[in-house]
Amino acid sequence: MKIEITHEPIDTEALTQSLIHNEYGGVDIFIGNIRQFTDDIETEKIEYTTYKKMAEKEMHKLADVVLAKGMDVVMVHRVGELQLGDIAVFIGVAAPHRAEAFENCQFLIDELKHTVPIWKKEYDRDKIRWGGLED
Amino acid sequence: MKVKLFSILAEEIGPTTEVDLKSEFYPSDVKQAIEDAYPKYKEVLDQSLVAIDEEYADDKQFSLNDVAEIAIIPPVSGG
């Protein structure tokens, strides 16, 4: 199990490898990266900030739900200034079978977006947008 | 009491703001006090939650003596 908020680039290969165990037959991974276009809006970069202590607590709460079902979990979110194509988040679940891996990986990323105190400031070509707030 | 701010509130007001709270208070009192000082952020505050000691707080009464840290949590947008 690994939960981390980091300023450093996310090493997806090492994190993936850490989820390979003999007792699990399937690993599902979600990688979120900085997207250039959202409809007509062009993004140039995104700055992520966090309330780190609370964010890691909230990530642990989510991971605990999945760990309690006997799976392994990796949740890493990068903060700071990210450019197009940079990886912002890595969620991985290792489970005995693929269905549980898919389902729980989706649960973790969906809930992370709702509860974990991380914020994005999106530098778009037309203006700056704060994630989560109405324009 | 010093209150931690994040996201747009931190950038425009500062990383913390000082709020006068009664010895017994509700999380909504914290938001109201900040709104009184910075009415421009009413809409953001309306959408924000309050965290007490790094936990989302229900709007129940808290004793200031038992509280170490208060933060305003604007809508989160990680991922």
Backbone of each chain as ProteinMPNN parsed JSONL, in Angstrom:
{"seq_chain_A": "MKIEITHEPIDTEALTQSLIHNEYGGVDIFIGNIRQFTDDIETEKIEYTTYKKMAEKEMHKLADVVLAKGMDVVMVHRVGELQLGDIAVFIGVAAPHRAEAFENCQFLIDELKHTVPIWKKEYDRDKIRWGGLED", "coords_chain_A": {"N_chain_A": [[0.848, -1.195, 0.0], [0.485, 2.208, -0.808], [0.386, 5.626, -0.217], [0.512, 8.865, -1.319], [1.363, 12.326, -1.566], [2.993, 14.345, -3.766], [5.65, 16.476, -4.977], [7.181, 15.663, -6.975], [7.807, 14.184, -10.274], [5.652, 11.48, -11.286], [6.479, 8.145, -10.971], [5.417, 5.918, -12.923], [6.009, 3.354, -13.736], [7.466, 2.123, -11.661], [5.537, 2.244, -9.646], [3.513, 0.671, -10.716], [4.815, -1.789, -10.819], [5.049, -2.248, -8.109], [2.614, -3.199, -7.449], [2.339, -5.722, -8.319], [1.783, -8.839, -7.241], [2.034, -12.223, -6.152], [-0.33, -13.22, -5.075], [-2.376, -11.85, -6.224], [-4.304, -11.56, -9.173], [-4.87, -9.599, -10.928], [-4.342, -6.237, -11.971], [-5.53, -3.0, -11.884], [-5.188, 0.164, -13.328], [-5.43, 3.643, -13.031], [-4.54, 6.52, -14.736], [-4.179, 9.924, -14.56], [-3.724, 12.668, -16.64], [-2.484, 15.913, -17.727], [-4.723, 17.589, -19.694], [-5.036, 18.941, -22.965], [-7.235, 20.156, -24.406], [-10.526, 21.126, -23.423], [-13.466, 20.811, -24.58], [-13.824, 23.781, -26.293], [-11.967, 25.103, -24.873], [-8.643, 25.861, -24.294], [-6.071, 24.485, -22.467], [-3.099, 25.512, -20.821], [-1.346, 25.058, -18.696], [-1.445, 23.53, -15.41], [-1.807, 24.319, -12.024], [-1.449, 22.639, -9.087], [-2.582, 22.644, -5.752], [-2.552, 21.764, -2.249], [-4.016, 20.672, 0.876], [-2.07, 19.228, 2.678], [-1.761, 17.417, 4.918], [-4.392, 16.805, 5.618], [-5.322, 15.884, 3.175], [-3.837, 13.551, 2.748], [-4.805, 12.07, 4.855], [-7.503, 11.785, 4.079], [-7.132, 10.329, 1.734], [-6.095, 7.985, 2.789], [-8.37, 7.1, 4.174], [-10.04, 6.386, 2.053], [-8.493, 4.436, 0.78], [-8.425, 2.537, 2.804], [-10.951, 1.398, 2.713], [-10.808, -0.208, 0.47], [-8.574, -1.77, 0.984], [-9.542, -3.218, 3.106], [-11.039, -5.075, 1.833], [-9.252, -6.864, 1.075], [-7.469, -6.202, -0.968], [-4.71, -4.634, -2.761], [-3.443, -1.29, -2.748], [-2.49, 1.677, -4.472], [-2.131, 5.112, -4.285], [-1.275, 8.047, -5.677], [-0.741, 11.464, -5.845], [0.281, 14.21, -7.721], [1.498, 17.482, -6.98], [1.891, 21.069, -7.457], [3.351, 22.875, -10.223], [2.135, 21.768, -13.252], [2.681, 20.63, -16.57], [1.29, 20.321, -19.932], [0.427, 16.98, -20.621], [1.833, 16.033, -18.457], [1.733, 13.78, -15.687], [-0.792, 13.731, -13.334], [-2.106, 12.211, -11.459], [-2.044, 8.939, -10.058], [-3.657, 5.957, -9.743], [-3.877, 2.785, -8.439], [-5.052, -0.548, -8.253], [-4.679, -3.727, -6.951], [-6.01, -6.914, -7.27], [-7.596, -10.096, -6.582], [-9.115, -10.839, -8.843], [-10.108, -9.486, -12.076], [-12.543, -7.965, -12.199], [-13.039, -6.891, -9.669], [-10.803, -5.33, -9.409], [-11.096, -3.375, -11.427], [-13.51, -2.154, -10.572], [-12.917, -1.164, -7.995], [-10.79, 0.53, -8.447], [-11.992, 2.507, -9.951], [-13.783, 3.462, -8.016], [-11.941, 4.602, -6.193], [-10.701, 6.751, -7.648], [-12.94, 8.263, -8.352], [-13.963, 8.988, -5.826], [-11.777, 10.298, -4.729], [-11.78, 12.625, -6.232], [-13.967, 13.851, -5.127], [-13.583, 14.168, -2.369], [-10.937, 14.61, -1.463], [-8.757, 17.074, -0.302], [-7.466, 18.753, -2.634], [-6.557, 21.129, -5.029], [-7.096, 22.633, -8.225], [-5.597, 25.101, -10.244], [-6.272, 26.368, -13.182], [-4.571, 27.27, -15.997], [-5.77, 28.639, -18.644], [-5.975, 29.346, -22.181], [-7.653, 31.541, -22.614], [-8.285, 32.549, -20.042], [-7.769, 32.387, -16.418], [-8.89, 29.564, -14.631], [-10.464, 28.321, -11.726], [-10.519, 25.161, -10.503], [-13.468, 23.301, -9.753], [-15.003, 25.476, -8.997], [-17.719, 27.559, -10.07], [-17.57, 29.171, -13.231]], "CA_chain_A": [[0.0, 0.0, 0.0], [1.247, 3.45, -0.82], [-0.418, 6.841, -0.367], [1.501, 9.945, -1.313], [1.226, 13.566, -2.325], [4.391, 14.635, -4.059], [5.962, 17.498, -5.989], [8.045, 15.042, -7.991], [7.131, 13.405, -11.323], [5.174, 10.171, -10.817], [7.159, 7.029, -11.644], [4.313, 4.966, -13.111], [6.52, 1.987, -13.889], [7.791, 1.593, -10.327], [4.292, 2.07, -8.887], [2.832, -0.493, -11.282], [5.553, -2.973, -10.383], [4.809, -2.475, -6.677], [1.285, -3.815, -7.29], [2.355, -7.099, -8.82], [2.039, -9.828, -6.191], [1.565, -13.549, -6.574], [-1.691, -13.558, -4.627], [-3.358, -11.113, -7.024], [-4.226, -11.92, -10.593], [-5.205, -8.472, -11.795], [-4.042, -4.881, -11.504], [-6.14, -1.961, -12.707], [-4.506, 1.432, -13.078], [-5.935, 4.866, -13.645], [-3.56, 7.609, -14.787], [-4.765, 11.186, -15.012], [-2.685, 13.601, -17.094], [-2.98, 17.256, -18.064], [-5.347, 17.549, -21.02], [-4.906, 20.235, -23.657], [-8.515, 20.784, -24.749], [-11.799, 20.757, -22.828], [-14.276, 21.457, -25.626], [-13.052, 24.799, -27.014], [-11.024, 25.761, -23.963], [-7.301, 25.28, -24.38], [-5.31, 24.596, -21.218], [-1.65, 25.612, -21.028], [-0.73, 24.342, -17.567], [-2.292, 23.487, -14.213], [-1.081, 24.352, -10.761], [-2.203, 21.953, -8.03], [-2.196, 22.878, -4.357], [-3.225, 20.806, -1.371], [-3.932, 20.721, 2.341], [-1.421, 17.924, 2.564], [-2.032, 16.487, 6.025], [-5.78, 16.342, 5.515], [-5.481, 15.149, 1.91], [-3.326, 12.193, 2.926], [-5.781, 11.387, 5.732], [-8.685, 11.412, 3.281], [-6.729, 9.251, 0.824], [-6.011, 6.762, 3.6], [-9.734, 6.617, 4.452], [-10.532, 5.718, 0.838], [-7.698, 3.216, 0.574], [-8.803, 1.553, 3.837], [-12.169, 0.693, 2.259], [-10.401, -1.22, -0.517], [-7.655, -2.691, 1.671], [-10.361, -4.086, 3.961], [-11.57, -6.163, 1.001], [-8.153, -7.774, 0.759], [-6.735, -5.814, -2.178], [-3.616, -3.691, -2.53], [-3.803, 0.026, -3.268], [-1.537, 2.774, -4.59], [-2.739, 6.388, -4.667], [-0.257, 9.105, -5.649], [-1.158, 12.687, -6.547], [1.349, 15.205, -7.814], [1.075, 18.876, -6.843], [2.842, 22.014, -8.035], [3.001, 23.306, -11.582], [2.212, 20.66, -14.209], [2.543, 21.019, -17.975], [0.52, 19.393, -20.757], [0.972, 15.629, -20.696], [2.348, 15.573, -17.153], [0.811, 12.917, -14.951], [-1.206, 14.366, -12.079], [-2.577, 11.238, -10.465], [-1.903, 7.507, -10.351], [-4.427, 5.109, -8.825], [-3.749, 1.386, -8.831], [-5.626, -1.548, -7.354], [-4.386, -5.121, -7.261], [-7.076, -7.745, -6.704], [-7.521, -11.465, -7.086], [-9.735, -10.942, -10.173], [-10.149, -8.177, -12.731], [-13.761, -7.176, -11.959], [-12.862, -6.119, -8.422], [-9.748, -4.344, -9.64], [-11.727, -2.272, -12.175], [-14.537, -1.485, -9.761], [-12.348, -0.432, -6.859], [-9.967, 1.608, -8.978], [-12.931, 3.586, -10.283], [-14.25, 4.003, -6.738], [-10.905, 5.453, -5.588], [-10.497, 8.02, -8.363], [-14.173, 9.054, -8.237], [-14.067, 9.554, -4.476], [-10.679, 11.263, -4.57], [-12.207, 13.893, -6.833], [-15.016, 14.46, -4.304], [-13.312, 14.387, -0.938], [-9.545, 14.878, -1.058], [-8.491, 18.505, -0.49], [-6.479, 19.142, -3.644], [-7.23, 22.11, -5.889], [-6.337, 23.016, -9.405], [-5.709, 26.424, -10.851], [-6.064, 26.01, -14.577], [-4.176, 28.401, -16.841], [-6.293, 28.415, -19.991], [-5.537, 30.388, -23.111], [-8.479, 32.749, -22.488], [-8.244, 33.086, -18.671], [-7.486, 31.408, -15.36], [-10.089, 28.971, -14.018], [-10.229, 27.546, -10.509], [-11.286, 23.917, -10.545], [-14.496, 23.121, -8.726], [-15.861, 26.656, -8.848], [-18.403, 28.021, -11.275], [-16.84, 30.221, -13.97]], "C_chain_A": [[0.884, 1.246, 0.0], [0.288, 4.617, -1.076], [0.57, 8.0, -0.33], [1.007, 11.158, -2.09], [2.635, 14.081, -2.524], [4.526, 15.784, -5.055], [6.713, 16.887, -7.167], [7.224, 14.35, -9.077], [6.785, 12.005, -10.809], [5.823, 9.071, -11.652], [6.142, 5.891, -11.814], [4.811, 3.525, -13.175], [6.8, 1.35, -12.524], [6.513, 1.333, -9.529], [3.527, 0.851, -9.395], [3.488, -1.776, -10.77], [5.255, -3.306, -8.925], [3.465, -3.158, -6.421], [1.247, -5.268, -7.764], [2.741, -8.046, -7.676], [1.467, -11.165, -6.657], [0.125, -13.843, -6.172], [-2.774, -12.817, -5.415], [-3.178, -11.452, -8.494], [-4.499, -10.758, -11.516], [-4.862, -7.145, -11.157], [-4.745, -3.912, -12.451], [-5.535, -0.626, -12.314], [-5.229, 2.556, -13.772], [-4.826, 5.905, -13.585], [-4.269, 8.838, -15.309], [-3.65, 12.129, -15.416], [-3.307, 14.93, -17.515], [-3.428, 17.269, -19.524], [-5.265, 18.934, -21.664], [-6.256, 20.918, -23.893], [-9.667, 20.232, -23.928], [-12.833, 21.508, -23.655], [-13.398, 22.497, -26.324], [-11.98, 25.455, -26.143], [-9.668, 25.067, -24.035], [-6.528, 25.554, -23.092], [-3.816, 24.636, -21.536], [-0.867, 24.919, -19.921], [-1.714, 24.352, -16.4], [-1.398, 23.49, -12.982], [-1.961, 23.697, -9.699], [-1.665, 22.357, -6.666], [-2.988, 21.91, -3.485], [-3.127, 21.23, 0.088], [-3.393, 19.329, 2.685], [-1.806, 16.938, 3.678], [-3.439, 15.907, 5.915], [-5.979, 15.497, 4.255], [-4.987, 13.711, 2.08], [-4.24, 11.382, 3.852], [-6.974, 10.893, 4.931], [-8.346, 10.291, 2.298], [-6.617, 7.931, 1.586], [-7.398, 6.193, 3.894], [-10.28, 5.842, 3.255], [-9.802, 4.398, 0.631], [-8.124, 2.131, 1.564], [-10.027, 0.741, 3.418], [-11.779, -0.467, 1.341], [-9.456, -2.248, 0.112], [-8.439, -3.697, 2.515], [-10.966, -5.249, 3.17], [-10.452, -7.096, 0.526], [-7.402, -7.447, -0.519], [-5.559, -4.913, -1.793], [-3.928, -2.396, -3.283], [-2.579, 0.935, -3.374], [-2.321, 4.013, -5.018], [-1.656, 7.457, -4.547], [-0.79, 10.293, -6.443], [0.015, 13.655, -6.561], [0.755, 16.595, -7.633], [2.192, 19.782, -7.349], [2.408, 22.343, -9.454], [3.211, 22.158, -12.574], [1.932, 21.162, -15.619], [1.685, 19.98, -18.713], [1.211, 18.035, -20.798], [1.554, 15.13, -19.386], [1.278, 14.742, -16.45], [0.514, 13.545, -13.597], [-1.548, 13.333, -11.02], [-2.399, 9.815, -10.985], [-2.687, 6.752, -9.291], [-4.271, 3.675, -9.31], [-4.357, 0.478, -7.784], [-5.224, -2.933, -7.852], [-5.41, -5.986, -6.532], [-6.936, -9.165, -7.247], [-8.031, -11.57, -8.528], [-9.992, -9.551, -10.75], [-11.372, -7.323, -12.38], [-13.606, -6.3, -10.717], [-11.813, -5.03, -8.612], [-10.327, -3.124, -10.365], [-12.632, -1.443, -11.258], [-13.914, -0.622, -8.655], [-11.415, 0.688, -7.294], [-10.864, 2.803, -9.328], [-13.471, 4.261, -9.021], [-13.221, 4.993, -6.181], [-10.729, 6.78, -6.329], [-11.755, 8.89, -8.266], [-14.259, 9.74, -6.874], [-12.957, 10.566, -4.21], [-11.112, 12.63, -5.092], [-13.268, 14.603, -5.995], [-14.547, 14.896, -2.931], [-11.901, 14.841, -0.594], [-9.191, 16.341, -1.342], [-7.236, 18.8, -1.329], [-7.233, 20.065, -4.59], [-6.399, 22.402, -7.12], [-6.657, 24.442, -9.837], [-5.294, 26.212, -12.299], [-5.74, 27.263, -15.38], [-4.617, 28.087, -18.258], [-5.901, 29.588, -20.869], [-6.337, 31.688, -22.926], [-8.419, 33.376, -21.094], [-7.855, 31.987, -17.682], [-8.807, 30.887, -14.802], [-9.666, 28.179, -12.777], [-11.11, 26.317, -10.571], [-12.318, 23.882, -9.44], [-15.432, 24.293, -8.565], [-16.532, 26.97, -10.176], [-17.559, 29.118, -11.918], [-17.364, 31.609, -13.598]], "O_chain_A": [[1.888, 1.322, 0.709], [-0.507, 4.597, -2.015], [1.377, 8.099, 0.594], [0.335, 11.04, -3.114], [3.387, 14.236, -1.562], [3.634, 16.031, -5.866], [6.86, 17.511, -8.218], [6.077, 13.97, -8.839], [7.517, 11.423, -10.009], [5.729, 9.068, -12.88], [6.026, 5.017, -10.955], [4.132, 2.599, -12.731], [6.428, 0.205, -12.265], [6.41, 0.331, -8.821], [2.963, 0.09, -8.608], [2.813, -2.715, -10.348], [5.211, -4.474, -8.539], [3.205, -3.638, -5.318], [0.233, -5.951, -7.62], [3.881, -8.046, -7.211], [0.534, -11.214, -7.458], [-0.564, -14.617, -6.837], [-3.958, -13.128, -5.284], [-2.062, -11.61, -8.988], [-4.382, -10.884, -12.735], [-5.061, -6.945, -9.959], [-4.579, -3.991, -13.668], [-5.387, -0.318, -11.131], [-5.599, 2.452, -14.942], [-4.243, 6.147, -12.529], [-4.888, 8.804, -16.372], [-2.729, 12.373, -14.637], [-4.527, 15.039, -17.641], [-2.655, 17.005, -20.445], [-5.407, 19.958, -20.995], [-6.411, 22.108, -23.617], [-9.782, 19.02, -23.749], [-13.05, 22.702, -23.452], [-12.355, 22.156, -26.881], [-11.186, 26.263, -26.624], [-9.561, 23.854, -23.859], [-6.357, 26.703, -22.684], [-3.328, 23.903, -22.396], [0.149, 24.272, -20.176], [-2.695, 25.096, -16.409], [-0.395, 22.781, -12.903], [-3.079, 24.145, -9.444], [-0.454, 22.408, -6.45], [-3.969, 21.314, -3.93], [-2.276, 22.033, 0.472], [-4.15, 18.393, 2.945], [-2.132, 15.781, 3.414], [-3.658, 14.708, 6.088], [-6.717, 14.512, 4.272], [-5.631, 12.769, 1.619], [-4.428, 10.18, 3.666], [-7.407, 9.749, 5.073], [-9.168, 9.408, 2.054], [-7.004, 6.88, 1.075], [-7.597, 4.978, 3.873], [-10.899, 4.789, 3.409], [-10.419, 3.373, 0.343], [-8.179, 0.952, 1.215], [-10.131, -0.447, 3.724], [-12.343, -1.558, 1.423], [-9.53, -3.44, -0.187], [-8.062, -4.863, 2.628], [-11.356, -6.268, 3.741], [-10.665, -7.984, -0.299], [-6.761, -8.323, -1.098], [-5.436, -4.489, -0.644], [-4.592, -2.41, -4.319], [-1.736, 0.959, -2.478], [-3.078, 3.974, -5.987], [-1.175, 7.741, -3.449], [-1.236, 10.139, -7.58], [0.658, 13.887, -5.537], [-0.361, 16.859, -8.079], [3.299, 19.323, -7.634], [1.26, 22.123, -9.839], [4.32, 21.644, -12.717], [1.062, 22.006, -15.834], [1.397, 18.906, -18.185], [2.425, 17.949, -20.984], [1.749, 13.927, -19.217], [0.08, 14.978, -16.605], [1.417, 13.852, -12.819], [-1.312, 13.547, -9.83], [-2.577, 9.53, -12.17], [-2.423, 6.882, -8.096], [-4.513, 3.39, -10.482], [-4.202, 0.699, -6.583], [-5.408, -3.264, -9.023], [-5.647, -5.816, -5.336], [-6.249, -9.401, -8.241], [-7.458, -12.296, -9.341], [-10.081, -8.567, -10.015], [-11.262, -6.102, -12.272], [-13.988, -5.13, -10.712], [-11.922, -3.943, -8.044], [-10.08, -1.984, -9.971], [-12.531, -0.218, -11.183], [-14.341, 0.508, -8.421], [-11.266, 1.684, -6.587], [-10.532, 3.952, -9.039], [-13.598, 5.485, -8.969], [-13.579, 6.089, -5.75], [-10.621, 7.828, -5.693], [-11.658, 10.108, -8.117], [-14.586, 10.923, -6.783], [-13.178, 11.574, -3.54], [-10.844, 13.659, -4.471], [-13.456, 15.813, -6.127], [-15.048, 15.878, -2.382], [-11.69, 15.409, 0.478], [-9.307, 16.801, -2.478], [-6.144, 19.05, -0.819], [-8.395, 19.823, -4.917], [-5.169, 22.418, -7.073], [-7.798, 24.904, -9.799], [-4.137, 25.92, -12.602], [-6.537, 28.199, -15.436], [-3.938, 27.364, -18.988], [-5.548, 30.665, -20.388], [-5.796, 32.785, -23.058], [-8.493, 34.598, -20.966], [-7.645, 30.832, -18.051], [-9.726, 31.66, -14.533], [-8.658, 27.471, -12.78], [-12.331, 26.433, -10.681], [-12.083, 24.368, -8.334], [-16.541, 24.136, -8.053], [-15.999, 26.692, -11.25], [-16.912, 29.9, -11.222], [-16.874, 32.613, -14.116]]}, "seq_chain_B": "MKVKLFSILAEEIGPTTEVDLKSEFYPSDVKQAIEDAYPKYKEVLDQSLVAIDEEYADDKQFSLNDVAEIAIIPPVSGG", "coords_chain_B": {"N_chain_B": [[-8.69, 33.266, 16.445], [-6.665, 31.507, 14.185], [-7.346, 30.828, 10.832], [-6.949, 28.432, 8.327], [-6.536, 28.918, 4.837], [-7.302, 27.98, 1.457], [-6.669, 27.306, -2.067], [-8.411, 29.495, -4.24], [-9.039, 31.282, -2.216], [-6.796, 31.351, -0.567], [-4.943, 32.36, -2.326], [-5.927, 34.903, -2.879], [-6.683, 36.112, -0.451], [-4.878, 35.248, 1.465], [-2.669, 32.835, 3.098], [-3.621, 32.33, 5.645], [-6.242, 33.519, 7.824], [-7.374, 35.728, 10.374], [-9.843, 35.034, 12.746], [-12.498, 35.962, 14.875], [-13.845, 33.962, 17.305], [-16.51, 32.618, 19.292], [-16.341, 30.95, 22.517], [-17.816, 28.667, 22.338], [-18.703, 27.416, 19.297], [-20.054, 27.227, 15.924], [-19.213, 25.515, 12.88], [-20.286, 26.945, 10.706], [-20.222, 29.527, 11.655], [-17.608, 30.264, 11.307], [-17.312, 30.468, 8.557], [-19.118, 32.541, 8.144], [-17.916, 34.663, 9.51], [-15.662, 35.088, 7.963], [-16.828, 35.757, 5.596], [-18.048, 38.141, 6.363], [-15.815, 39.735, 6.673], [-14.702, 39.621, 4.178], [-16.641, 40.176, 1.873], [-16.705, 39.786, -0.848], [-16.139, 37.147, -1.355], [-18.334, 35.597, -0.889], [-19.768, 33.776, -2.565], [-17.888, 31.753, -3.062], [-17.403, 30.91, -0.459], [-19.92, 29.983, 0.234], [-19.951, 27.633, -1.179], [-18.062, 26.199, 0.091], [-16.561, 23.893, 2.476], [-16.037, 23.309, 6.008], [-13.141, 22.41, 7.75], [-12.191, 20.823, 10.691], [-9.543, 20.268, 12.732], [-8.401, 18.731, 10.685], [-10.511, 17.24, 9.69], [-13.553, 16.898, 7.9], [-16.123, 18.974, 9.017], [-19.215, 18.54, 10.598], [-22.118, 20.653, 10.902], [-22.172, 21.182, 13.797], [-21.976, 22.053, 17.316], [-18.841, 23.261, 18.47], [-16.159, 23.31, 20.87], [-13.945, 25.874, 21.398], [-11.634, 25.472, 22.879], [-11.06, 22.816, 22.464], [-10.149, 22.633, 19.942], [-7.637, 22.503, 17.516], [-6.966, 23.25, 14.932], [-8.355, 25.012, 12.223], [-9.829, 24.99, 9.015], [-10.765, 26.299, 5.823], [-12.406, 24.711, 3.23], [-12.545, 24.969, -0.008], [-14.52, 23.955, -2.944], [-13.258, 20.843, -3.944], [-10.77, 19.786, -6.355], [-9.085, 17.814, -7.345], [-7.245, 15.245, -9.165]], "CA_chain_B": [[-8.266, 31.951, 15.932], [-6.157, 31.549, 12.83], [-8.03, 29.854, 9.976], [-6.197, 28.165, 7.094], [-7.275, 29.104, 3.583], [-6.707, 27.259, 0.323], [-7.159, 27.578, -3.422], [-8.583, 30.918, -4.593], [-9.065, 32.092, -0.985], [-5.403, 31.519, -0.129], [-4.211, 33.221, -3.256], [-6.407, 36.289, -2.878], [-6.753, 36.684, 0.903], [-3.64, 34.869, 2.162], [-2.731, 31.443, 3.546], [-4.459, 32.249, 6.858], [-6.921, 34.757, 8.22], [-7.712, 35.7, 11.804], [-11.302, 35.102, 12.932], [-12.918, 35.942, 16.281], [-14.885, 32.966, 17.537], [-16.907, 32.442, 20.698], [-15.768, 29.725, 23.092], [-18.594, 27.605, 21.699], [-19.006, 27.941, 17.959], [-20.428, 26.301, 14.858], [-18.402, 25.73, 11.676], [-20.859, 27.994, 9.849], [-19.802, 30.834, 12.189], [-16.284, 30.559, 10.747], [-17.534, 30.956, 7.195], [-19.808, 33.838, 8.221], [-16.95, 35.684, 9.93], [-14.786, 35.402, 6.819], [-17.676, 36.467, 4.631], [-18.227, 39.518, 6.85], [-14.575, 40.48, 6.425], [-14.42, 39.596, 2.724], [-17.933, 39.855, 1.234], [-16.49, 39.403, -2.235], [-15.98, 35.69, -1.493], [-19.553, 34.918, -0.417], [-20.115, 32.621, -3.408], [-16.907, 30.686, -2.821], [-17.618, 30.394, 0.901], [-21.167, 29.204, 0.219], [-19.661, 26.309, -1.757], [-16.938, 25.602, 0.828], [-16.792, 23.162, 3.721], [-15.1, 23.668, 7.073], [-12.443, 21.268, 8.348], [-11.7, 21.053, 12.042], [-8.505, 19.268, 13.021], [-8.189, 17.924, 9.471], [-11.674, 16.408, 9.371], [-14.735, 17.669, 7.516], [-16.92, 19.174, 10.228], [-20.663, 18.748, 10.527], [-22.418, 21.943, 11.529], [-22.547, 21.024, 15.204], [-21.219, 22.985, 18.155], [-17.49, 22.877, 18.885], [-15.541, 24.16, 21.895], [-12.687, 26.422, 20.888], [-10.529, 24.872, 23.638], [-10.762, 21.457, 21.976], [-9.841, 22.695, 18.514], [-6.269, 22.949, 17.241], [-6.791, 23.791, 13.592], [-9.577, 25.182, 11.414], [-9.52, 25.317, 7.619], [-11.889, 26.408, 4.875], [-12.132, 23.813, 2.107], [-13.346, 25.253, -1.211], [-14.774, 22.719, -3.697], [-11.971, 20.232, -4.298], [-10.688, 19.546, -7.803], [-7.928, 16.985, -7.674], [-7.457, 14.246, -10.214]], "C_chain_B": [[-7.818, 32.107, 14.482], [-6.857, 30.463, 12.003], [-7.214, 29.691, 8.701], [-7.102, 28.327, 5.876], [-6.534, 28.385, 2.463], [-7.31, 27.747, -0.982], [-7.312, 29.085, -3.638], [-8.545, 31.804, -3.346], [-7.645, 32.357, -0.484], [-4.682, 32.496, -1.04], [-4.639, 34.684, -3.118], [-6.478, 36.92, -1.491], [-5.428, 36.438, 1.642], [-3.782, 33.453, 2.691], [-3.507, 31.249, 4.854], [-5.186, 33.576, 7.042], [-7.353, 34.612, 9.677], [-9.223, 35.904, 11.957], [-11.597, 35.079, 14.433], [-14.047, 34.946, 16.444], [-15.233, 32.918, 19.008], [-16.326, 31.125, 21.204], [-16.534, 28.489, 22.606], [-18.998, 28.149, 20.332], [-19.449, 26.821, 17.021], [-19.506, 26.554, 13.661], [-18.966, 26.833, 10.77], [-20.498, 29.395, 10.344], [-18.464, 31.255, 11.569], [-16.457, 31.138, 9.337], [-18.173, 32.346, 7.216], [-18.82, 34.95, 8.575], [-16.04, 36.077, 8.765], [-15.59, 36.165, 5.759], [-17.893, 37.93, 5.058], [-16.993, 40.365, 6.534], [-14.29, 40.615, 4.927], [-15.686, 39.244, 1.943], [-17.804, 39.393, -0.215], [-16.471, 37.876, -2.421], [-17.188, 34.902, -0.997], [-19.843, 33.65, -1.23], [-19.161, 31.449, -3.191], [-17.168, 30.057, -1.451], [-18.895, 29.559, 0.977], [-20.927, 27.784, -0.282], [-18.605, 25.551, -0.942], [-17.408, 24.828, 2.052], [-15.774, 23.648, 4.756], [-14.459, 22.381, 7.584], [-11.941, 21.676, 9.722], [-10.765, 19.899, 12.397], [-8.427, 18.226, 11.902], [-9.306, 16.932, 9.188], [-12.805, 17.327, 8.934], [-15.662, 17.754, 8.716], [-18.398, 19.299, 9.881], [-20.96, 20.066, 11.218], [-22.997, 21.747, 12.927], [-21.643, 21.935, 16.031], [-19.842, 22.41, 18.536], [-17.036, 23.811, 20.002], [-14.167, 24.584, 21.391], [-11.475, 25.768, 21.575], [-10.103, 23.511, 23.094], [-10.242, 21.45, 20.545], [-8.43, 23.23, 18.293], [-6.158, 23.673, 15.909], [-8.127, 23.87, 12.854], [-9.141, 25.555, 10.005], [-10.811, 25.439, 6.82], [-11.503, 25.601, 3.638], [-13.048, 24.182, 0.931], [-13.582, 23.948, -1.984], [-13.459, 22.127, -4.21], [-11.963, 19.877, -5.783], [-9.406, 18.807, -8.172], [-8.262, 16.024, -8.805], [-7.087, 14.771, -11.574]], "O_chain_B": [[-8.487, 32.743, 13.668], [-6.945, 29.313, 12.433], [-6.832, 30.675, 8.068], [-8.266, 27.929, 5.884], [-5.317, 28.206, 2.51], [-8.298, 28.481, -1.011], [-6.434, 29.859, -3.257], [-8.076, 32.941, -3.404], [-7.335, 33.459, -0.031], [-3.913, 33.344, -0.588], [-3.814, 35.591, -3.227], [-6.347, 38.137, -1.363], [-4.928, 37.313, 2.349], [-4.889, 32.918, 2.733], [-3.99, 30.154, 5.141], [-4.796, 34.605, 6.491], [-7.656, 33.514, 10.145], [-9.802, 36.822, 11.375], [-11.022, 34.281, 15.174], [-15.088, 35.066, 15.798], [-14.382, 33.143, 19.869], [-15.876, 30.29, 20.419], [-15.966, 27.404, 22.482], [-19.574, 29.233, 20.239], [-19.244, 25.638, 17.29], [-19.065, 27.684, 13.45], [-18.206, 27.569, 10.141], [-20.468, 30.343, 9.56], [-18.218, 32.438, 11.337], [-15.845, 32.143, 8.976], [-17.823, 33.215, 6.418], [-18.878, 36.043, 8.012], [-15.692, 37.247, 8.603], [-15.088, 37.088, 5.119], [-17.917, 38.833, 4.223], [-17.099, 41.539, 6.179], [-13.709, 41.603, 4.479], [-15.797, 38.14, 1.409], [-18.676, 38.702, -0.74], [-16.752, 37.376, -3.51], [-17.095, 33.707, -0.721], [-20.126, 32.592, -0.668], [-19.584, 30.294, -3.144], [-17.156, 28.835, -1.302], [-18.95, 28.557, 1.69], [-21.609, 26.848, 0.133], [-18.29, 24.401, -1.247], [-18.489, 25.068, 2.59], [-14.788, 24.306, 4.422], [-15.144, 21.386, 7.822], [-11.343, 22.738, 9.891], [-11.143, 18.729, 12.364], [-8.391, 17.019, 12.146], [-9.091, 15.912, 8.533], [-13.005, 18.397, 9.51], [-15.958, 16.746, 9.357], [-18.782, 20.059, 8.992], [-20.161, 20.547, 12.022], [-24.146, 22.095, 13.201], [-20.68, 22.51, 15.523], [-19.714, 21.234, 18.876], [-17.469, 24.961, 20.074], [-13.342, 23.754, 21.011], [-10.438, 25.541, 20.951], [-8.951, 23.101, 23.237], [-9.93, 20.393, 19.996], [-8.069, 24.283, 18.819], [-5.359, 24.597, 15.763], [-8.917, 22.926, 12.861], [-8.207, 26.334, 9.817], [-11.808, 24.774, 7.104], [-10.424, 25.779, 3.073], [-14.2, 23.752, 0.886], [-12.921, 22.944, -1.715], [-12.654, 22.822, -4.83], [-13.016, 19.692, -6.392], [-8.74, 19.121, -9.159], [-9.378, 15.99, -9.324], [-7.207, 14.053, -12.566]]}, "name": "protein", "num_of_chains": 2, "seq": "MKIEITHEPIDTEALTQSLIHNEYGGVDIFIGNIRQFTDDIETEKIEYTTYKKMAEKEMHKLADVVLAKGMDVVMVHRVGELQLGDIAVFIGVAAPHRAEAFENCQFLIDELKHTVPIWKKEYDRDKIRWGGLEDMKVKLFSILAEEIGPTTEVDLKSEFYPSDVKQAIEDAYPKYKEVLDQSLVAIDEEYADDKQFSLNDVAEIAIIPPVSGG"}
